[in-house]
Structures are given as C-alpha cells and as structure tokens.
Amino acid sequence: MISYPRWKIALVAVVLLIGIFLALPNLFGEENALQLARDRAAVTPADRTSVEQVLKDKGVTPTGAFLDQGRLTLRFISKQDQLQARDLIAEAQPNQYTIALSQASRVPEWMRNVGLSPLKLGLDLSGGVYLVYQVDIAGAVKQQLDHREQDFRASLRTARVAYQDVQVDYPTDRVRVLFRDADAFAKGKEAILADNRSLNLTDITVDGAPALELKLTPQEIKERQDTAVQQNIIILRNRLNSPELAVSEPQVAREGVDRIAIQLPGLQNSAEVKKILGKTATLEFRMVDETNNPLEAAATGRVPLGSKLYYSREKQPVLLKRDVVVTGDQLTDASFQPNTQDGPAVSVSLDSRGASKMLKNTEENIGHLMAVVFIDRSREKNAQGVEVDRTTEEVINRATIRGVFSNSFQITGVNPIEGRELALLLRAGGLAAPLTPVEERAIGPSLGQDNIDKGKNAMVFGMLAAFVFMFIYYKLFGLIADVVLVANVVLLTAFLSLVGAALTLPGIAAVVLTVGMAVDANILIYERIREELRNGVSPRAAITAGFDRAFSAIWDSNITALIAGMVLWLFGAGAVRGFAVVLVIGIGTSMFTSLMGSRALVQVIYGGKRKVERLSI
C-alpha cells in the first residue's frame, strides 16, 4: 500500500476547488462599457436608476450595470451602443458625470458581491493609454531652498532676532542669513539650530558682516530629487485611485532618473485624467495686513513692504503678510464636511511642525484676521497651442482668530463642489515637483485583443505539445501529468486574480515557462520511478521512492529559479517586473501541483488495498 496521508489528498482537493472558484470569473470575458463618476461625490443607486431610465426611454439597453467604489459601470453589447449611450447621458444630464469609455467584465452580480473579479490585463493586452511625465527635479531642489528660507525667517522672527536678510542663491544651492553684528549672529544661529538640529551650517563673512550659510551637498540634492520623484508617484497613484476619477487599475512606476510612466488599461478617453494629474492644489495660511489699505495698493500698484497683494473670490483686493504661517505640505489629512454651522467646510489636520507654528501664531494674534490662500497650479494651452504653467492664487477665507488652536481646525468659505475637490487634492497631496508631459500613446483595444489571441495561441499550442508528449511517452502517468499541468494553470490564474496582479505579454511568457518547469518536475519524478522499477523494486515502492528521491532535485532547481525571479522583481521595472511576478507565483503553484497534486492523483489511482502488478509508465 502506498503511504500517503489522506489529509494531504483532501488538502489538494480543497485547494483545487478554491482555485477553480477564484478562477471562474475569467471565463466570462469583457464587453464595451461606460464608467460614470460624479464630480466630488459618489454615484448612488438612485443615480443608477435615473441613468438606466434615460437609456431605456431612448431604446438603448445595457447588458449589465453595477456600482463599485462610487462609480457606475454600464456594459453594452456593441461599440455603437456604448457611444450612443455616452451621448444620450451627456445630453440628458449635462455636467453631472465624468464619463469614460472602458471595458468591463461580464461577471455575474453574485460573484462580484462576494469579491470575485477576473484577472487584470495590462496595457499591451487590454489597450488603453500610456503616459510619461518628466519631473522637474531642479524645481524640487529650488522648492527645498525656498522652504529653508521660510523656516529661517520664521525661526528668527519667533526668537525676535534682528537680521539683515535671508538670501537664496539657486545656481549654487545655497541659503545665506545675513546679520548686523556678532551678538545677533550668535542668537540667530542658536534660534535656527533649535528648530533645525540636523542642519550643517557654516559660519562665513559677507561684506565684513557675520553670516550663516547652508549649502546642499550633492548627496542631499540627489536625495531630494529621488524623494520628489517617489512622492509624485505616490500622489499620482492617490489621485488615479480616487472615486472622482473613472480610472480602473492604473499602474504608476518610475522610468529612468526623472520620469514617471503611467499605464491606464482599458481607458479610451484620457482628457479628464490628464487634467487632474498635472494639477496641484495647496493652501497657505497668512495673517492679514490690517494697517494698510488694499484698495490703495491695488490702485497705485505700490504694495507696502512686508505685504503681498491678493484678490478674493469676489475680486476684492486683500493685503496679506509675506510671512507664511503654515503651508499645504504640512497637512496630514483633509476631509469635506458638507453640513456645518457655517456652511460647507474642509476639516484640516496638521503635522507636529505645522501644529506648533499654528499654535504659536494663534496665541500671539487673538483678535486679528488670518486668511486662507488657495493656490491652484496646472498646465494649459495658450492661444498659440503651447502648454504653459498657470498659477491661480485667491483668498477663499478671512476669519478673526477667536481662540487658540493647533493641529485641527476647519476652513469655511468654500462651495460644495470645490470643497470636495480641495479635500481630495489636499488629501492626495500637492505634487512635490512640477510635471511635464513628454509622451502619450493610445493603444487600441483591437491591438490588445490581437496580443491576447497570439498569447493564448502560444500558451495553448505549447501546452498541447507538452500534453501530447507526456501522454505518448509516459502513458497513464503522462495523463496524470497533463491533469496536473491544467491544475497548475488554474491555480496560477486564481492566485493572480486574488492578489490583483496584472497579466501582460511577458506574463503570458512566464505562464508558459512555469508550465515547462512543471513538466520538468514530473519528468524527474517519472524517470526516478522507472529507474526503481528497472532495479526490481515493486510498483508501489517505486512510486514512493520516485517521489521522495526526486524531491531534492526539484526543490533545488525551483529555488534557483525563484531567486532569479526575486532578483528580476527587485531590480526590474515595467515588463520585466510583470514577468517576474508571474514567474514567482508560478513556481509556487508548479511545486504544489507537481509534488502534492501529482502524488495525490497517483494515490487515488494506485492506492487502496488492491494489488498493483505493473505501472502504466
């Protein structure tokens, strides 16, 4: 009798059943679809009913509809129905939805409700939009120098230390603080280091007066540039994953030193996405200059020293102090509150540094006005069709400080639509450095389908050749290997669907490779069994010895392949990383099916109490 525990057979059966269940959604295919998202709000079931009624009245019936993450997805049987439905919805309910052309799975509602979803396809298989942005890393360094200047001014102002000026020299990456005498120099250095202990300041002399100098080292510049790229990647991911944008399964990755590549599978209209991606919204909190007349400053063009002229939403001039109390990069959270005592508001939370500054400012300025400046930066085309940077700064709120507060407060003076957008952009974060679009490619769904067909053919013919060979050469054991290979592909598909990995053309190559590795593992086992049989061992003993003695060779070969896959995943990018992900997962599934699945099936066929005279191998 072959010694193989029944619980292992049961485990294989359970894992295979779960794998089949998780892989089922991949059998239903996709249809043309529309994704509808409300500007700054979730689509409700009532909205779904309203949209479906609009289409029904015009004789266009979607084959399916569902709500997911605040978006409404409608499926259509043809491209013509998809485009007609888009036009009908836009005409019947203008400016109510952001409508994106996409693809959606035919998965039944009950599967979607229990969390099952099909395997995600990469850009080369599903079609979509490929965008590349260049990060202004020089601007990121300039931004850091500007922050240092603001911090030094704030530290000296708080400590009440007199100084001549704080100068920034961008070409040499330096910030200098000029003092009048040695006493002010000593106090100023102490005040700056108290707030910034990690800085490496140099004592210098400028025109005979003492001064402090901060020069960024090449390592600090490189770290700042790398940080800017990584922060922008995170921010872009947050924006693309927000419910306000109708984008499904976006992929954002670094490309080279200063570029970010974005893949939007299934997306056919990228105008709204590009508009939000390059947009930067942030806030500044400044004290109001209550001693000078803003109307006079606006009329004469002469702004008092230490102040800056802004305009409110109502186009009224407002004079604010140049010193910034808190900036938007010190925000840790922002949420929209539609119903407060003072109307719609955005609740803001600050980090410890921003909270300390706000606390000190409110303690010193009770009874005075503080303003909130909304800054919106974006890229737009001018009259000549050239993309230029556009910055809009306006005062959205002025309020008297009634009490002391620090890390949590509310901003009023916003309408519901801009309040939701402001909360979204603040929560996702302002871009750490400006972005410039350098490449945009649209990959049509027909090309993606052609890639799918070719990939399927390669996988089917490759597996079919392996099946035929194994069956002819190993007879019944070859048939067992064929069943195990199918189980391996099913488990691999199920696992990729479960973890949300995207399948690309290199991923299909990795699937074929793992099938080959699984075939190799079975060949090692079967050749060991044949060797034992030639040595005169009984059939059941040969099976046990074959599996046991082939284990070390299979283990070693798969571990070396796993190490190679991990290296590709760690140091690769894009298509290389996609190949590595499928390869690593495939190694795990092929090990399980070859060692446990094959053994369990052999046990079912040749186990039990009946006598085995010979093996079909």
Steps between C-alpha positions, in 0.01 A plus 500: 500500500634847407563706811345841438282672765136551415504852641747600229266365233216696660721812511578470128129458421401801711771724352403397148130569563582842645724570201226407253255724689741797497587447133135475383455875428762474224263288290246778441703740285452877462265745330515865401406712799450851634630608840309787659633697794357808663722801549593485872224258598411132482243372251196370688248223420249774419743641242534152349123468467478847341773426244352162410159663449652762267653227287186286507288791376733536200504128421855431619515221757825415682577130540608564860552774757665516839632746758860470620704747707257781437493447124230365272606255229266422208576216256387496136492231235657716228725800453215686331275460805784613726557824308128567459445452875780742581344770283151438640615526863704814431201659325234399755706578812764753391802568725383247758747221430851439383452233231784273393501236227629173637466121508319304773475132586178304450542347848156434657381726780522231768868436422577869520314527830719232659815677379590287198656677205672389179870519433610855428660556162790732436509777245643279224206259530199721577596818315484840666719805551872518578625831643851610592566806714834664572557623855661841538766380745678837484173659612486254791841621622389862457188422702713360783716813503186717514373297797832549678476874443149510646607284797800722578288815486238341727761384754661844517165676521384272782825554694479877428849511354590791270651402165577673172368250248457135405631440149458199275757433227337239277794434259729400790226344720571728795297688760668784691382684810661843540533666844607845611730410789653208688237504777209466255700233315542288815133531598382436145712187460368366831138569396539334158674191638236468773236447230724313254750293697608285207624789284870544426547878505825676410619826661607747231551873453322705232618859444658502845180389677447158662274254317380140499507287187319178417626323189332185375749219441485287182361214712225723644411624151477143369286395799269796444465416131429131573252598770320736261458224241380245760258750659356586160449128427307458826296815437413398143392155623277662763337724242445220248351273769256764624126445435484834321693360204354222288828310466527127563823321598752780429870415512756766594874430498830683484677503165865601498628783717227763475205348315174337610315257274124458544299217347122531488370166368162508331478880502406653167454867596781649707414872490345517850774284650780714359331811629505372859844336482691819431293707739644622830274642768635621831431750771692771680396660827607865534416782736306794354675839482245705693703823510513580127228563241471219239291718265775762492767235442299352210436843345859628524682171451718578802482221759626581852827338603442162664158452338367339183190583299241230438141495379197330648242292316298816458804668333551725801865588580642362825837582657666208678828472688783345300591263781314170462358351818441147368528349151306219337787251521457499879146360468451136599130462423209686347134404483192673366221585747186602305287602798660719764364800688685731259414307183719258301851467643823308466636349821878518509761322713862617525821316581690578820710770338203676344299463822780664700510795259122538499484483880762772539336719237151477648633569852664822377219619271168452680258759366684539169407376154658194340442412135504174306655525153399233248776433245417305185781412258433328169623481142279644227533579132520868406357662188793371294438141618813492719471347847588750774490493878209689653480590866183634661520645851192629676386564853214263580456586866576777749407447862578654835701278734263453796705245691812293503520188278778289356469175304127478417262766366253573220516717188171658399414717201499218244210376291413127503665416167833672561496384862497136392768560236715695745476222759590240235806686372621594848453143623685360199767764546642774285756395243849508647631640170335618177421244229542542126331254260758360257319206343148372444406184313157354446492122455179391330296211638534321166879490537457381859263226383750397234766467771262293711422269210869451421584444865216250538611315189858482624386367837247253355735357237788484747289319759344274234845393380602425859174306561544285191863427578430408863208272407691316226821461700362433849157351419264517803756689706528744211123552518536566873769759418264664249228532763754646741615755239142617449459527878822705511365753247166519685671567835735755342203683343309487829791638699567782252130592514505491881806723550400741224813457288469618139574250225711631212659342194818423698269353765358257243860402418554435871189279508637290214835482679342377824311235304833384362649494849205295626550255212868475593411420862266220393765359264751485786249313716398256228859423397582422864201265512618328180848464645362336813290263291809400297674422828228246579309704759126436533267753324373662821847522651625649171233772518598591857872496422453696176322789670732503802828485309400752233399754763849642563572556128160666447542713812849619402405588142188692608682687776764623254223609261323671793818693588531614138134606501541698824804680358302593188215625719727704729713666233276486195225734389201495269483188284795334680328532835172369354685193373664451841170519693336229290817289508530512881134411552521232231795335672292464815199353321712264288680371813166436670337327203806294399590373846165487679241502220669235292566281806138529613368400157737204483379395846137516386577280196750252643426520872261289703529133583494358148818347370695694236687273254642766268499875442391672179818705470 
